[in-house]
């Protein structure tokens, strides 16, 4: 797995960004006030303080950890886990257990269908 300190835009691959914190949302506050009265004004603070990164090249906005390299690292990790699961699933004992569970599930579904038909 490659590690780098350079963040890249997931959309265009650019390395030029600006980042800022989200602030108070007047639209959320107004909606909250209309729905619940004065206490709804607190809805405007929902999500404030979270960091938002914006690509200067294409305008794509994302949260920290959603850049191109982070997404590729998560995908590689997921592939490794599924490959490991595939090795386990190929073992004879596990194959028999999975087959038995599949047969049990099929029988259960058929019995449920029969019960539903009988009582309808």
C-alpha positions, 0 to 999 in steps of 0.5 A: 500500500502506498502512502503519501502526504500529498492530497489529490482531488478524487475528481480531477487529480489536482493538488491545489485546494482551499479548506475552511470550516462550515459556519452557521446556516441561515437556511437551516435556522429558518426551516427549523424556526418555521417547523418548531418555533424559536428553538428551531433556530438552533438547527442553523448550527447543525454541521458547523465547525466541520472542515470542507476541502474545495479543489481550486481546479474543478470546484469539487468539495469533499471532507478530509479522508475522501481524497483520491489516495485515501479512497484508493487505500480503502479500496485496496484494503477491502480487496485484501479482506475479500481475498482473505475471505475467499481463501477461507471460503474455499476450505472444505469444512467451510464449503460444507457449512456454507452449503448447509446454510444455503440449503437450510435457508432455501427450505425455510423460505419454501416452508414460509411460502407454504404457510402463507399460502395455507393461511391465505 
